[in-house]
């Protein structure tokens, strides 16, 4: 029972790269296992590994207990070893020059401060094929189906792709997207002891309050324009029953239409990753759970443990070491591509970097 509970928790926390919402469940007493979240790609580094403890089902999945002080390395088939440095608690990275090579095999090794030793088998990096086209379609009142009074339009993003020649490709797709928001941090106010409303601009707004309690601009605003980045929240993997290695009209994302996403433009990049049998099985199960809306406690959930094995120590290990080649494609959706008038955004009175997650006030080079 304890192992099953840990595995269900692992499924939830790896699903969105840590971006999941906590849910309530009965408290189960257990000794925590160790979760390894590792991905090696053929893209420029640094490559990253996360290490943390599993927990009870009632835990806050956004804030796992991260494990510091571990020694982590990746060894290639020729015996070359890449050591990882701990860049923040529980997060380990390679040198920026380190990347995998298609056709080569790699093994992950984890040694904790307490003496636990975990390893993967050698895993070969297979080619990722290519995304041949990326396109989108508008769909009205398709989201929030559980709330008929709040229907929401969406932009559905599809791809056509193919795997590598002469290889039965197991593929996973994920995406990330960037858009622009505009806020008005100079309009923040405060109440004086006598109840008078006074201007209280954020310092980053570039405004100060003069002797007459009026706003005065002294430098350009540094937190009025931001570019949030969001990431896919649903697993998407290939159907390995195909014999042609061609994948058509794969739905990779349903993007809600709201006041900001398509007000200017929406820059979306889709990645196609090669995966191994065990990694494919993990994400295939996640996809089935999401598409079917099934109860997370059904028996097949607990079958996925990961592809790491315990060499020493008495703590269970869970997690995925994926060795993936990556190919990608980009699509930009302009406001003119949305067949309804754009929403009029609310006036947001705050630092734009705090309005949405993963926001920066540095204009992206592709904007």
C-alpha positions in Angstrom: 0.0 0.0 0.0 2.8 2.4 0.8 4.5 1.9 -2.5 1.2 2.4 -4.3 0.6 5.7 -2.5 4.1 7.0 -3.4 3.7 6.0 -7.0 0.3 7.9 -7.4 2.0 11.0 -5.9 4.9 10.6 -8.4 2.4 10.5 -11.3 0.9 13.7 -10.2 4.1 15.7 -9.5 5.9 14.7 -12.7 2.9 15.4 -14.9 3.3 19.1 -15.3 7.0 19.5 -14.3 5.9 20.5 -10.8 3.1 22.8 -11.9 0.1 21.0 -10.4 -2.5 21.9 -7.8 -2.7 20.1 -4.5 -5.7 18.0 -3.8 -7.1 16.6 -0.5 -6.9 12.9 0.3 -6.7 10.7 3.4 -3.4 10.9 5.3 -1.4 7.7 4.9 1.6 7.1 7.2 4.7 6.1 5.2 8.4 6.4 4.8 9.1 8.7 1.9 10.7 7.4 -1.3 13.1 9.4 -3.5 11.9 10.8 -6.8 14.4 11.5 -9.7 13.2 13.7 -12.5 15.9 13.7 -15.2 15.9 14.5 -18.9 18.9 14.4 -21.3 18.4 15.9 -24.7 20.5 16.7 -27.8 19.8 20.4 -27.4 22.4 22.8 -25.9 22.8 22.5 -22.1 22.7 22.8 -19.3 20.8 19.5 -18.8 18.9 19.3 -15.5 18.0 16.7 -12.8 15.6 17.3 -9.9 15.7 15.2 -6.7 13.0 15.2 -4.1 11.2 13.1 -1.6 7.7 11.7 -2.3 5.0 12.4 0.2 1.5 11.7 1.3 -1.4 12.3 -1.0 -2.4 15.3 1.0 0.9 17.1 0.4 1.3 20.4 -1.5 2.6 19.1 -4.8 3.9 22.5 -5.8 6.4 22.4 -3.0 8.1 18.9 -2.7 10.9 18.4 -0.2 13.9 18.8 -2.3 17.1 16.8 -1.7 20.4 18.7 -1.4 24.0 17.4 -1.4 23.7 14.6 -3.9 26.3 13.5 -6.4 24.8 13.2 -9.8 26.4 12.2 -13.1 25.7 10.9 -16.5 28.1 8.4 -18.2 28.1 7.7 -21.9 28.8 4.3 -23.6 32.5 5.3 -24.0 33.0 5.9 -20.3 33.0 9.7 -20.3 31.4 11.1 -17.2 29.5 14.4 -16.9 29.2 15.6 -13.3 26.3 17.8 -12.3 26.5 20.8 -10.0 23.7 21.7 -7.5 22.5 25.1 -8.7 19.7 25.4 -6.1 18.4 23.0 -3.5 17.5 19.7 -5.2 18.2 21.1 -8.7 21.3 19.8 -10.5 22.7 21.0 -13.8 25.5 20.0 -16.2 27.9 22.2 -18.0 26.3 24.3 -20.7 28.4 22.5 -23.4 27.0 19.1 -22.4 24.3 17.5 -24.7 23.5 14.0 -25.8 24.2 12.6 -29.3 21.7 10.6 -31.3 22.8 6.9 -31.4 24.8 7.1 -28.2 23.7 5.5 -24.9 23.8 7.1 -21.5 23.4 6.0 -17.8 22.3 8.2 -14.9 23.9 7.7 -11.5 22.6 9.3 -8.2 24.4 9.1 -4.9 22.8 10.9 -1.9 24.5 12.2 1.2 22.8 9.4 3.2 24.4 6.8 1.1 21.6 5.8 -1.2 22.8 4.8 -4.7 20.5 4.7 -7.7 21.2 4.0 -11.4 19.5 3.6 -14.7 20.5 1.2 -17.4 22.3 2.5 -20.5 19.6 4.2 -22.6 20.1 4.9 -26.3 19.1 8.3 -27.7 17.0 7.8 -30.8 16.1 10.4 -33.4 12.9 12.4 -33.0 11.9 12.6 -36.6 10.3 15.9 -37.6 7.2 18.1 -37.3 6.0 18.6 -40.8 3.4 21.1 -40.1 1.8 23.0 -37.2 -1.6 24.7 -37.4 -4.5 25.8 -35.3 -8.3 26.1 -35.4 -10.7 28.3 -33.4 -13.4 26.6 -31.4 -16.3 28.3 -29.6 -17.6 27.6 -26.1 -15.6 24.4 -25.8 -14.0 24.8 -22.3 -15.5 24.8 -18.9 -18.0 22.3 -19.9 -18.7 21.6 -16.3 -20.0 25.2 -16.0 -22.4 25.8 -18.8 -22.8 29.4 -17.7 -19.1 30.1 -18.3 -18.3 28.7 -21.7 -14.9 29.6 -23.0 -13.5 29.7 -26.5 -10.3 28.0 -27.4 -7.6 27.8 -30.0 -6.8 24.2 -30.8 -3.2 23.5 -31.9 -2.5 20.5 -34.1 0.6 19.0 -35.7 1.5 16.6 -38.5 4.7 14.8 -37.9 6.7 11.7 -38.6 9.2 9.5 -36.9 12.6 8.6 -38.0 13.0 6.4 -41.1 13.3 2.7 -40.5 12.4 3.0 -36.9 9.2 2.5 -34.9 9.2 5.8 -33.2 7.9 6.4 -29.7 7.3 10.1 -29.4 6.1 12.6 -26.9 5.0 16.2 -27.6 5.0 19.2 -25.3 4.8 23.0 -25.9 5.5 26.3 -24.3 4.1 29.7 -25.3 4.7 33.4 -24.7 2.4 36.3 -24.8 2.3 40.0 -23.6 0.5 41.6 -20.7 0.4 45.3 -19.8 -0.2 46.6 -16.2 -0.4 50.0 -14.5 1.7 49.8 -11.3 1.8 53.6 -11.1 -1.9 53.7 -10.1 -1.5 51.8 -6.8 -3.0 53.8 -3.9 -2.9 53.7 -0.1 -5.1 55.1 2.7 -3.7 57.7 5.1 -4.7 57.6 8.8 -7.4 60.1 8.2 -8.9 58.1 5.4 -7.5 60.2 2.5 -6.6 58.2 -0.6 -3.0 58.8 -1.7 -1.0 57.6 -4.7 1.4 54.9 -3.8 3.1 53.8 -7.1 5.3 50.7 -7.2 9.0 51.8 -7.4 9.5 49.9 -10.6 6.7 52.0 -12.3 9.1 54.9 -12.7 6.8 57.3 -10.8 7.2 59.0 -7.5 4.8 61.2 -5.5 5.8 64.9 -5.4 5.2 67.3 -2.5 1.6 67.9 -3.7 0.8 64.2 -3.6 0.8 64.0 -7.4 2.4 61.4 -9.6 5.6 62.4 -11.3 7.4 60.3 -13.8 11.2 60.1 -13.4 12.1 57.1 -15.6 10.4 54.7 -17.9 8.4 52.0 -16.3 10.2 48.7 -15.7 7.3 46.6 -14.7 4.4 47.7 -17.0 5.1 45.3 -19.9 5.8 41.6 -19.3 5.9 38.4 -21.3 4.6 35.4 -19.4 5.5 31.9 -20.6 3.2 29.0 -20.0 3.7 25.3 -20.5 1.6 22.3 -21.7 -0.4 20.7 -18.9 -1.5 17.5 -20.7 0.5 14.5 -21.8 0.6 13.8 -25.5 2.3 10.7 -26.9 2.3 8.9 -30.2 0.2 5.8 -31.0 2.8 3.1 -31.4 0.3 0.9 -33.3 1.0 2.8 -36.5 3.2 1.1 -39.1 3.8 4.2 -41.3 5.5 6.3 -38.7 3.4 9.2 -39.8 1.2 11.1 -37.2 -1.5 13.4 -38.5 -3.7 15.9 -36.8 -2.3 15.4 -33.3 -4.0 17.7 -30.8 -1.1 19.1 -28.7 -3.0 21.9 -26.9 -6.3 23.7 -26.3 -5.4 27.3 -25.5 -8.1 29.2 -23.7 -9.0 32.6 -25.2 -8.9 35.2 -22.5 -8.2 38.9 -22.2 -4.5 38.7 -22.7 -3.3 35.6 -24.6 -4.3 36.8 -28.1 -4.5 40.5 -27.5 -1.2 41.1 -29.3 0.1 37.7 -30.5 0.7 34.3 -29.1 4.1 32.7 -29.8 4.0 28.9 -29.4 6.7 26.3 -29.8 6.0 22.6 -30.0 8.7 20.1 -29.3 8.7 16.5 -30.5 10.8 14.2 -28.2 11.9 10.6 -28.8 11.3 8.4 -25.8 12.1 4.9 -24.7 9.7 2.1 -24.0 9.4 2.6 -20.2 9.2 6.4 -20.5 6.6 6.0 -23.3 4.6 3.7 -21.0 4.6 6.3 -18.2 3.4 9.2 -20.4 0.9 6.9 -22.2 -0.7 6.1 -18.9 -0.8 9.8 -17.9 -2.5 10.6 -21.3 -5.1 7.8 -20.8 -5.9 9.1 -17.3 -6.4 12.6 -18.5 -8.4 11.8 -21.6 -10.6 9.3 -19.8 -11.2 11.4 -16.7 -10.7 8.3 -14.7 -10.3 8.0 -11.0 -6.6 8.3 -10.1 -6.9 5.4 -7.7 -7.8 2.9 -10.4 -5.4 -0.1 -10.3 -3.4 0.6 -13.5 -2.0 3.9 -12.0 0.2 2.1 -9.6 2.0 0.1 -12.3 4.3 2.9 -13.3 7.4 3.0 -11.1 10.0 4.5 -13.5 13.2 3.2 -14.9 15.7 3.7 -12.1 16.9 0.9 -9.9 18.3 0.9 -6.3 21.9 -0.2 -6.0 22.2 0.4 -2.2 20.1 1.8 0.6 16.7 0.9 1.8 14.7 3.8 0.3 12.5 3.2 -2.7 13.3 5.2 -5.9 10.8 6.4 -8.3 11.1 8.6 -11.4 12.0 8.9 -15.0 15.4 9.3 -16.8 14.5 10.1 -20.3 17.1 10.3 -23.1 15.5 12.3 -25.9 16.4 13.9 -29.2 14.2 17.0 -29.8 12.9 18.6 -32.9 10.6 21.6 -32.8 8.3 23.9 -34.8 6.9 27.4 -34.1 3.6 29.0 -34.8 2.5 32.6 -34.1 -1.1 33.4 -33.7 -2.0 37.1 -34.2 -5.0 38.9 -32.8 -6.4 39.2 -36.4 -6.5 35.4 -36.5 -9.1 35.2 -33.8 -12.6 35.5 -35.3 -14.0 37.5 -32.5 -13.2 41.0 -31.3 -10.4 40.9 -28.7 -11.4 41.1 -25.1 -10.9 44.5 -23.4 -8.3 43.8 -20.7 -8.9 44.8 -17.1 -6.8 47.6 -15.6 -4.2 45.6 -13.6 -2.6 47.7 -10.9 0.5 45.7 -10.0 4.0 44.7 -11.0 3.5 42.8 -14.2 6.2 40.3 -13.2 3.9 39.1 -10.4 0.6 39.1 -12.4 1.3 35.8 -14.2 3.6 33.0 -13.4 6.9 32.7 -15.3 6.8 36.4 -16.4 9.8 38.5 -17.4 10.0 42.2 -18.2 12.8 41.5 -20.7 11.3 41.5 -24.2 12.0 38.2 -25.9 14.1 38.3 -29.1 11.3 36.8 -31.2 8.8 39.5 -30.2 
